[in-house]
Amino acid sequence: MQLSNRLKTVADIVTKGNRVADVGCDHAYIAIHLAENNIAPKVIAMDVNKGPLSKAQENIALWGLADKIETRLSDGLLKLRPGEADSIVIAGMGGALMVKILKEGEKSLAGVKELILQPQSEIFLLRRYLHGKDYEIETEKMVKEDEKFYVIIKAVKSKNAETYEKEIFYLYGKLLLEGGEPVVKEYLEREKRLKVQVKEVLAESASQGSTRRLEEIREELSAVEEALKYF
């Protein structure tokens, strides 16, 4: 199974030998990769929609991996029993939705050793939630694919989970900023350009709403500039 750069990065940080639950599995590409390459001895591929799950079942059968991958129709983690998985993978959803899934499926997380998360938006909400639930953000990676930037987070339960002292660490990821990877700098520079453009447009408008948004965009721009000082 040839994965995209984004999904390959997600799969690569799963701890080898762990049993995996892939939540929102779509067509089961990650599940198939994990089973095919003997990274996970058992994968439970879960999705809330029947269509994608049916396609996942077809793909699993095509690759001859039905003995290693089980499929379940499930709203988030609700059909996962406590102790069934060591790793939870959730990829390709908004950060707020991921927080909702983790909150509602808290009982299912008993015994889970790691969360592998690839949020599409509102990543700061997810980082804050993880720290609030005593998860240490152990790894963060950023990849660029088709002119889009993606963040992948690996979080583990910890009695001494760190709380970030700076707001920009929640906004842009402490490990990403301290890692100094060129792709992160590229992302931040693009964010700065976009925010400058928005600021210029808003500065020409005189409405009350635009004035409020202008103040917000100035604060956002200041945060991006602070983040760029790490590069």
C-alpha positions as CSV (number, residue, x, y, z in Angstrom):
1,M,0.0,0.0,0.0
2,Q,1.6,3.3,-1.2
3,L,0.6,6.0,1.2
4,S,0.7,9.8,0.7
5,N,3.4,11.6,2.5
6,R,0.9,12.8,5.1
7,L,-0.5,9.3,5.9
8,K,2.9,7.7,5.8
9,T,4.1,10.2,8.4
10,V,1.1,9.3,10.6
11,A,1.8,5.6,10.2
12,D,5.6,5.9,10.8
13,I,5.2,7.3,14.4
14,V,2.9,4.4,15.5
15,T,5.0,2.3,18.0
16,K,5.7,-1.1,16.4
17,G,4.0,-4.0,18.0
18,N,1.1,-2.0,19.3
19,R,-2.6,-2.9,18.6
20,V,-4.1,0.0,16.8
21,A,-7.6,1.5,16.5
22,D,-7.9,3.8,13.4
23,V,-10.8,6.2,14.1
24,G,-12.4,7.6,11.0
25,C,-10.4,5.1,8.9
26,D,-12.0,6.2,5.6
27,H,-10.8,3.6,3.0
28,A,-8.4,1.9,5.6
29,Y,-5.2,2.9,3.9
30,I,-3.3,3.5,7.2
31,A,-4.7,0.2,8.6
32,I,-3.6,-1.7,5.6
33,H,-0.1,-0.2,5.7
34,L,0.3,-1.0,9.4
35,A,-0.8,-4.6,9.0
36,E,1.0,-5.2,5.7
37,N,4.3,-4.0,7.1
38,N,3.9,-5.9,10.4
39,I,3.9,-2.6,12.4
40,A,0.6,-3.6,14.1
41,P,-0.4,-7.2,14.9
42,K,-4.1,-6.1,15.0
43,V,-5.9,-3.1,13.7
44,I,-9.5,-2.1,14.3
45,A,-10.6,0.2,11.5
46,M,-13.6,2.3,12.5
47,D,-15.8,4.8,10.7
48,V,-19.1,6.5,11.4
49,N,-20.2,6.2,7.7
50,K,-21.2,3.0,6.0
51,G,-19.9,4.0,2.6
52,P,-16.2,4.5,3.5
53,L,-16.4,1.5,5.8
54,S,-17.7,-0.7,2.9
55,K,-14.8,0.6,0.7
56,A,-12.4,-0.2,3.6
57,Q,-13.7,-3.7,3.8
58,E,-13.1,-4.1,0.0
59,N,-9.6,-2.8,0.3
60,I,-8.8,-5.1,3.3
61,A,-10.1,-8.1,1.4
62,L,-8.1,-7.1,-1.7
63,W,-4.9,-7.0,0.3
64,G,-5.7,-10.3,2.0
65,L,-5.6,-8.8,5.5
66,A,-9.0,-9.6,7.0
67,D,-7.2,-11.8,9.6
68,K,-5.4,-8.7,10.9
69,I,-7.9,-5.9,10.4
70,E,-11.3,-5.7,11.9
71,T,-13.8,-3.1,10.7
72,R,-16.5,-1.5,12.9
73,L,-19.2,1.1,12.3
74,S,-18.6,3.5,15.1
75,D,-19.3,7.1,16.0
76,G,-15.8,8.0,17.2
77,L,-14.4,5.7,19.9
78,L,-17.8,4.5,21.1
79,K,-17.6,1.0,19.8
80,L,-14.0,0.5,21.0
81,R,-13.9,-1.5,24.3
82,P,-11.4,-0.5,27.0
83,G,-8.1,-2.4,26.7
84,E,-8.6,-3.3,23.0
85,A,-6.0,-0.9,21.6
86,D,-2.5,0.4,22.5
87,S,-2.5,3.2,19.9
88,I,-5.3,5.4,18.7
89,V,-4.9,7.0,15.3
90,I,-7.2,9.8,14.2
91,A,-6.3,11.6,11.0
92,G,-7.9,14.1,8.7
93,M,-10.4,15.8,11.0
94,G,-10.7,19.3,12.6
95,G,-9.1,19.8,16.0
96,A,-12.4,20.6,17.6
97,L,-14.0,17.3,16.3
98,M,-11.0,15.4,17.6
99,V,-11.4,16.9,21.0
100,K,-15.1,15.9,20.9
101,I,-14.2,12.3,20.0
102,L,-11.7,12.0,22.7
103,K,-14.0,13.5,25.3
104,E,-16.9,11.3,24.4
105,G,-14.7,8.2,24.1
106,E,-12.8,8.7,27.3
107,K,-13.8,5.3,28.7
108,S,-12.4,3.6,25.6
109,L,-9.0,5.2,26.2
110,A,-8.4,3.1,29.3
111,G,-5.1,1.3,28.7
112,V,-4.2,3.2,25.5
113,K,-0.5,4.1,25.5
114,E,-0.4,6.7,22.7
115,L,-2.5,9.0,20.6
116,I,-1.4,9.6,17.0
117,L,-3.4,12.7,15.8
118,Q,-3.4,14.6,12.5
119,P,-5.7,17.6,12.9
120,Q,-6.7,19.7,9.9
121,S,-7.6,22.9,11.9
122,E,-7.8,24.4,15.3
123,I,-4.7,22.5,16.4
124,F,-4.3,24.8,19.5
125,L,-7.5,23.4,20.9
126,L,-6.2,19.9,20.6
127,R,-2.9,20.8,22.2
128,R,-4.6,22.5,25.1
129,Y,-7.0,19.5,25.6
130,L,-4.1,17.0,25.6
131,H,-2.3,18.9,28.3
132,G,-5.5,19.3,30.3
133,K,-5.9,15.5,30.3
134,D,-2.3,14.8,31.3
135,Y,-0.9,13.9,27.9
136,E,2.6,14.7,27.0
137,I,3.1,15.9,23.4
138,E,6.1,13.6,22.7
139,T,6.4,14.2,18.9
140,E,5.2,16.8,16.4
141,K,6.0,16.7,12.7
142,M,4.9,18.9,9.9
143,V,4.7,17.8,6.2
144,K,3.8,19.7,3.1
145,E,1.7,17.9,0.5
146,D,-0.1,19.4,-2.5
147,E,0.7,22.9,-1.3
148,K,-0.9,22.2,2.1
149,F,0.7,21.9,5.4
150,Y,-0.2,19.1,7.9
151,V,0.8,18.6,11.6
152,I,1.1,15.2,13.1
153,I,1.1,14.8,16.9
154,K,2.1,11.9,19.1
155,A,0.9,12.2,22.7
156,V,1.4,9.8,25.6
157,K,-0.1,9.7,29.1
158,S,2.2,11.3,31.7
159,K,2.0,12.1,35.4
160,N,4.3,15.1,34.7
161,A,2.7,16.4,31.4
162,E,4.2,19.7,30.4
163,T,2.1,22.9,30.2
164,Y,3.4,25.4,27.7
165,E,4.4,28.7,29.1
166,K,3.9,30.6,25.9
167,E,0.7,31.0,23.9
168,I,2.6,30.6,20.6
169,F,3.6,27.1,21.6
170,Y,-0.1,26.2,21.6
171,L,-0.8,28.1,18.4
172,Y,2.2,26.7,16.4
173,G,3.6,23.8,18.4
174,K,6.6,24.1,20.8
175,L,8.4,21.1,19.3
176,L,7.9,22.4,15.8
177,L,9.3,25.8,16.6
178,E,12.3,24.3,18.6
179,G,12.9,21.7,15.9
180,G,13.7,24.4,13.3
181,E,12.6,22.4,10.3
182,P,12.5,24.4,7.0
183,V,9.0,23.3,6.3
184,V,7.8,24.9,9.5
185,K,9.5,28.2,8.6
186,E,7.9,28.0,5.2
187,Y,4.5,27.5,6.8
188,L,5.0,30.5,9.2
189,E,6.2,32.8,6.4
190,R,3.1,31.9,4.4
191,E,0.9,32.6,7.4
192,K,2.5,36.0,7.8
193,R,2.0,36.9,4.2
194,L,-1.7,36.0,4.3
195,K,-2.3,37.9,7.5
196,V,-0.5,41.0,6.2
197,Q,-2.8,40.8,3.1
198,V,-5.9,40.6,5.3
199,K,-4.6,43.5,7.5
200,E,-4.1,45.7,4.5
201,V,-7.7,45.0,3.2
202,L,-9.2,45.6,6.6
203,A,-7.3,48.8,7.1
204,E,-9.1,50.3,4.1
205,S,-12.5,49.6,5.6
206,A,-14.2,51.8,8.1
207,S,-16.9,49.5,9.5
208,Q,-17.1,48.5,13.2
209,G,-16.8,44.8,12.4
210,S,-13.7,45.4,10.3
211,T,-12.1,47.4,13.1
212,R,-12.6,44.6,15.6
213,R,-11.2,42.1,13.0
214,L,-8.2,44.4,12.3
215,E,-7.3,44.3,16.0
216,E,-7.5,40.5,16.0
217,I,-5.4,40.2,12.8
218,R,-2.7,42.4,14.3
219,E,-2.6,40.1,17.4
220,E,-2.4,37.1,15.1
221,L,0.4,38.7,13.0
222,S,2.3,39.5,16.2
223,A,2.1,35.8,17.2
224,V,3.4,34.7,13.8
225,E,6.3,37.1,14.0
226,E,7.2,35.9,17.5
227,A,7.1,32.3,16.2
228,L,9.4,33.2,13.3
229,K,12.1,34.4,15.7
230,Y,12.8,30.7,16.3
231,F,14.2,30.5,12.8
